[in-house]
Structure formats: C-alpha cells, structure tokens
Amino acid sequence: MQTEPLLEKKMSFEAFGLRPEILRAVAEKKYTIPTPIQEKAIPIVLEGKDLIGC
C-alpha cells in the first residue's frame, strides 16, 4: 500500500525541443509549464499536422 501521494510529473516547454527564440518568448511571458491542452497539442503541431482544440 502506498502512503505518499504520487508527484505529478510536470512537462516543460524545453522538452518540446522548441527553437531558442520561441523558448525566450515563452520565458518573457513568464510561462513555466504548458497547460494540459498545450502538452497534447504542441507535439501534433510540430509534426505539421492540423489541429483543432476545445
């Protein structure tokens, strides 16, 4: 039986392999971790696929 809560692993914008200028812009806006929709959408967009999120 587990008594300690599981720590949720947070993804970073750096993990997407974004270009340095994009990462700088993200940091300037003080974004630190992607939202759940961003975590799912960014990899799809980086593959050049179309995406509609809601």
Backbone as JSON Lines, residues from 0, in Angstrom:
{"i":0,"aa":"M","n":[0.85,-1.18,0.0],"ca":[0.0,0.0,0.0],"c":[0.89,1.24,0.0]}
{"i":1,"aa":"Q","n":[0.52,2.19,-0.85],"ca":[1.3,3.43,-0.94],"c":[0.71,4.46,0.0]}
{"i":2,"aa":"T","n":[1.58,5.08,0.8],"ca":[1.1,6.06,1.76],"c":[1.41,7.49,1.35]}
{"i":3,"aa":"E","n":[2.39,7.67,0.45],"ca":[2.74,9.01,0.0],"c":[2.03,9.31,-1.31]}
{"i":4,"aa":"P","n":[1.57,10.54,-1.5],"ca":[0.91,10.88,-2.76],"c":[1.92,10.85,-3.91]}
{"i":5,"aa":"L","n":[1.44,10.42,-5.05],"ca":[2.3,10.43,-6.23],"c":[2.52,11.86,-6.69]}
{"i":6,"aa":"L","n":[3.74,12.18,-7.02],"ca":[4.03,13.51,-7.54],"c":[3.72,13.52,-9.03]}
{"i":7,"aa":"E","n":[2.95,14.49,-9.43],"ca":[2.61,14.62,-10.83],"c":[3.8,15.21,-11.56]}
{"i":8,"aa":"K","n":[4.26,14.52,-12.61],"ca":[5.4,15.0,-13.37],"c":[4.96,16.12,-14.3]}
{"i":9,"aa":"K","n":[5.59,17.26,-14.17],"ca":[5.26,18.42,-14.99],"c":[6.19,18.49,-16.19]}
{"i":10,"aa":"M","n":[5.62,18.69,-17.34],"ca":[6.4,18.83,-18.56],"c":[6.85,20.28,-18.68]}
{"i":11,"aa":"S","n":[7.97,20.5,-19.34],"ca":[8.45,21.86,-19.55],"c":[8.36,22.19,-21.04]}
{"i":12,"aa":"F","n":[8.38,23.48,-21.34],"ca":[8.39,23.89,-22.74],"c":[9.68,23.45,-23.43]}
{"i":13,"aa":"E","n":[10.77,23.36,-22.67],"ca":[12.04,22.93,-23.23],"c":[11.96,21.49,-23.75]}
{"i":14,"aa":"A","n":[11.14,20.67,-23.13],"ca":[11.01,19.27,-23.52],"c":[10.45,19.1,-24.93]}
{"i":15,"aa":"F","n":[9.8,20.12,-25.46],"ca":[9.24,20.04,-26.81],"c":[10.31,20.22,-27.88]}
{"i":16,"aa":"G","n":[11.49,20.69,-27.5],"ca":[12.54,20.93,-28.5],"c":[12.27,22.18,-29.33]}
{"i":17,"aa":"L","n":[11.63,23.16,-28.73],"ca":[11.32,24.41,-29.43],"c":[12.59,25.21,-29.7]}
{"i":18,"aa":"R","n":[12.55,26.05,-30.72],"ca":[13.7,26.89,-31.05],"c":[13.97,27.86,-29.92]}
{"i":19,"aa":"P","n":[15.25,28.24,-29.75],"ca":[15.63,29.13,-28.65],"c":[14.83,30.43,-28.61]}
{"i":20,"aa":"E","n":[14.53,31.02,-29.76],"ca":[13.79,32.28,-29.75],"c":[12.35,32.09,-29.26]}
{"i":21,"aa":"I","n":[11.78,30.93,-29.53],"ca":[10.44,30.63,-29.02],"c":[10.5,30.43,-27.51]}
{"i":22,"aa":"L","n":[11.5,29.7,-27.04],"ca":[11.65,29.5,-25.59],"c":[11.88,30.82,-24.87]}
{"i":23,"aa":"R","n":[12.63,31.73,-25.49],"ca":[12.84,33.06,-24.88],"c":[11.52,33.8,-24.77]}
{"i":24,"aa":"A","n":[10.72,33.77,-25.83],"ca":[9.43,34.46,-25.82],"c":[8.51,33.87,-24.75]}
{"i":25,"aa":"V","n":[8.51,32.56,-24.62],"ca":[7.71,31.9,-23.59],"c":[8.17,32.35,-22.21]}
{"i":26,"aa":"A","n":[9.47,32.38,-21.99],"ca":[10.02,32.79,-20.69],"c":[9.71,34.26,-20.4]}
{"i":27,"aa":"E","n":[9.77,35.11,-21.43],"ca":[9.47,36.53,-21.23],"c":[8.03,36.74,-20.77]}
{"i":28,"aa":"K","n":[7.14,35.87,-21.21],"ca":[5.74,35.95,-20.79],"c":[5.5,35.27,-19.44]}
{"i":29,"aa":"K","n":[6.59,34.74,-18.86],"ca":[6.55,34.11,-17.53],"c":[5.76,32.8,-17.5]}
{"i":30,"aa":"Y","n":[5.65,32.14,-18.67],"ca":[5.04,30.81,-18.7],"c":[6.1,29.81,-18.26]}
{"i":31,"aa":"T","n":[5.75,28.91,-17.37],"ca":[6.73,27.96,-16.86],"c":[6.42,26.52,-17.24]}
{"i":32,"aa":"I","n":[5.14,26.15,-17.22],"ca":[4.77,24.8,-17.63],"c":[3.59,24.89,-18.59]}
{"i":33,"aa":"P","n":[3.53,24.0,-19.57],"ca":[2.41,24.02,-20.51],"c":[1.12,23.55,-19.85]}
{"i":34,"aa":"T","n":[0.02,24.07,-20.34],"ca":[-1.29,23.62,-19.88],"c":[-1.53,22.21,-20.44]}
{"i":35,"aa":"P","n":[-2.51,21.5,-19.92],"ca":[-2.79,20.15,-20.45],"c":[-3.06,20.15,-21.96]}
{"i":36,"aa":"I","n":[-3.81,21.12,-22.47],"ca":[-4.07,21.16,-23.91],"c":[-2.79,21.45,-24.69]}
{"i":37,"aa":"Q","n":[-1.93,22.31,-24.16],"ca":[-0.66,22.59,-24.82],"c":[0.23,21.35,-24.85]}
{"i":38,"aa":"E","n":[0.24,20.58,-23.77],"ca":[1.04,19.35,-23.73],"c":[0.64,18.4,-24.84]}
{"i":39,"aa":"K","n":[-0.65,18.35,-25.13],"ca":[-1.14,17.44,-26.17],"c":[-1.06,18.04,-27.56]}
{"i":40,"aa":"A","n":[-1.26,19.36,-27.67],"ca":[-1.35,20.0,-28.98],"c":[0.01,20.31,-29.6]}
{"i":41,"aa":"I","n":[0.95,20.78,-28.81],"ca":[2.24,21.22,-29.37],"c":[2.94,20.11,-30.15]}
{"i":42,"aa":"P","n":[3.04,18.88,-29.64],"ca":[3.69,17.84,-30.44],"c":[3.01,17.58,-31.78]}
{"i":43,"aa":"I","n":[1.69,17.66,-31.8],"ca":[0.94,17.44,-33.05],"c":[1.25,18.55,-34.04]}
{"i":44,"aa":"V","n":[1.24,19.79,-33.58],"ca":[1.53,20.93,-34.45],"c":[2.97,20.87,-34.95]}
{"i":45,"aa":"L","n":[3.9,20.46,-34.1],"ca":[5.3,20.36,-34.52],"c":[5.51,19.29,-35.58]}
{"i":46,"aa":"E","n":[4.59,18.32,-35.66],"ca":[4.64,17.32,-36.72],"c":[4.06,17.85,-38.03]}
{"i":47,"aa":"G","n":[3.54,19.07,-38.01],"ca":[2.96,19.66,-39.21],"c":[1.52,19.26,-39.46]}
{"i":48,"aa":"K","n":[0.89,18.67,-38.47],"ca":[-0.49,18.24,-38.62],"c":[-1.44,19.37,-38.23]}
{"i":49,"aa":"D","n":[-2.63,19.34,-38.8],"ca":[-3.67,20.29,-38.44],"c":[-4.26,19.89,-37.09]}
{"i":50,"aa":"L","n":[-4.78,20.89,-36.39],"ca":[-5.3,20.63,-35.05],"c":[-6.4,21.61,-34.72]}
{"i":51,"aa":"I","n":[-7.46,21.11,-34.13],"ca":[-8.5,21.94,-33.54],"c":[-8.63,21.48,-32.1]}
{"i":52,"aa":"G","n":[-8.48,22.41,-31.17],"ca":[-8.59,22.06,-29.75],"c":[-9.8,22.73,-29.13]}
{"i":53,"aa":"C","n":[-10.41,22.04,-28.2],"ca":[-11.53,22.64,-27.48],"c":[-11.57,22.12,-26.07]}
